[in-house]
């Protein structure tokens, strides 16, 4: 059965384009890549989704592959925010990512100081 490589939906024979996204259908999907956790390291942790997403976007704009691992559990009733959101990068990009994040933080702090003056 034809399948969309983008949406992963299967269609009946005879359909050649995905009606949802317009991609050409293929006969089978390529094998999924299995991520090896030993290839990734944590470079930043936060409690805020928006902060993780913002930093992910900035790191990706610098050509660094990033994954977000969220361990939020909204069903756990407790005061405060006990969730941890981790930014992971490939081991070979870790030094560049940490340097980038430190520079980014330094730039934010200098902007805050300028705003206060």
N, C-alpha and C positions, 0 to 999 in steps of 0.2 A: 504494500500500500504506500502511496506517496505520502511524504511527510514534509512539513515546513522546517527548514533548518533554523529558522528564527524563533517561531512560536512553539515548535515541537508538537504541533497538532497533526494527526493523521487524517487523510482524506480518501475518498473513494477513487478507484481507478478512473482515469479520464480527466481529472482535474490537474492542471499543470501549474497554476499560480495560487498562492495563499490568498483567500478572499479577505483576510484580516490585515496583513501587512504588505502584500504584493510580491513577496519573495517567490522565486522559482522553487517548486517542490523537488525533492530528491527521493530516490528509491529507499535510501536508508541513511540514518544519521551517523556521523563519524563517532568513534568510541569516545566516551567522556574522559576528560583528563582528570586523573585522581591527584589531588593535592597532597603533598607529603608535608606534614607539619614540621619536620626537621628543616625544611627549606625556608621557613618563615620565622621572623622574630618580632616581638612586640617592641615598638618604638615610642608608644604614647598610650596613656590611659586617661579616661575621662568619665564623667557621669552624665554627660550631655550629648544627645544624638546630634544636635545641630553643630556642635564643636567638632565631633568626629567627621561628619560629612564635609564641613568646611575644610578641615585639614586634609582630608582625603582628596578633595578636589584640587587643592593647592599642590600636594605632592604629585598627583597625576599630571598636573600641568608642567611639572619639572621632569616628567618622564619616568617617574618612580611608580611601580605597580603597588597597589595598596588594597588590603582587605580589611573590612570592619568585622570584628567579632563582638557581638552584643550579648551580654549575659543578663539582660534586664528580665525581671520577673514581676510583672504588674499584679500577679495574683498573690504576692507575698505581702500581707499587711504589716508594715512596720513604719515607725516614724523616721524621717530622713530619707536619703537616697542611698540605698545599698547596692545599686547596680554598678557594674563595671563594663565599660565599652573600651575595647582594645583596638588600636591601629597596628596592623601587621604589615611588614614589608619583606621582600625576599632578602635572604642573608647578605647577598652580594650588594644590595642597595642600602643596607642598614646604616652605614657610616654617612652616606650622602643624605639619607632621610633625617638622621639626627641633626646633622649640620644645618640642613634646610629648616627644620623645625625650630632650632635655636635662633637662627637668623630671623625667621618669621616672628618669633616671640619678641626678639629684641626690637624689631621694627614696630610691632604693636605697642610696646612700652614707650618707645620714643614718640610715637604719634599721640599717646595718652598724655605725655608730658607737655607736648606742644599745645594740646587742647586745653590743658590746665593753665598755661601761661597767658 
